[in-house]
């Protein structure tokens, strides 16, 4: 074994294997520059997208095992776990080790389906005592304590390692700037969304959720809503039920006998409007404008939509036909889960629940049975991943500064 240089043939083969398995990560995998890191005992990444490889560790891995590890480490960089560690105020040594475990679990949860979980850094949500489908921030708060299985480097937890310092000469030129990192993440997000459009069902939910936070769809949310309403109508198209509220057209053919008439069910819509303290006046005005547009454009004015004003509790429930009839009470904390639960309990039970919120709220773990949930995300800024709406809801971003399209 040669300890003074890297086996670049194996590194190249590992990259090619990784790109073949997860092509939407290609630009991230090839953006990472390999760097010799003798006697470090690990293969890790730093925040400049450099992969530090100890030749002793590299020697015991075949190309496939190394490819899995490259995918995992690229996941730390693409999802910006280092910056998120700083945002979460992770600083103590034991906390950084715990953060690394939780970040590993967030990534590996989405690598299971493609059999790309690395053996060396194979932490999963179940190993933390947590449910799958979560984010590193949630795992960090709830995970059971345990040792770090693999040191993924400062690219995972923002703690500088001795081997991170650039050496002199040509090696000092390796790495990417913070601006280039953001461009790379945007490019990967675009590749994720492109593959999802070309081959639906091939992208894990966690990667789709991440890509949506960076590149939300530029689709008019009212068109999405109209499509959801049409889908709900189609679900009951041709279905009929009986009612005694009005006589049937052929009642005269059966004198003396009370027979029911038949009717076609129409989907009922409820709107949960966030009235918490974080929804400032401009966002509240925007929410009212969107409700007015909904009632007019979606043809729901005659149905008199029910609107619930919610912060951490439900303060008002009204049937409205115009936005000016909405009473936006509240102003405290935020829990849209309470609003969804209250909408689910309404009678008649709605077929569609629309949630208008700025997104800074906890969400239920599971969708309400039999109800489609659409989240209209009224936001002026990109939401942190820990506040992302759940994957079971149809999320449409509504820019508070733009009346027609989302960013």
Order of alpha helices (4+ residues) and beta strands (2+ residues): alpha-alpha-beta-beta-beta-alpha-alpha-alpha-alpha-alpha-alpha-alpha-alpha-alpha-beta-beta-beta-alpha-beta-beta-alpha-beta-beta-beta
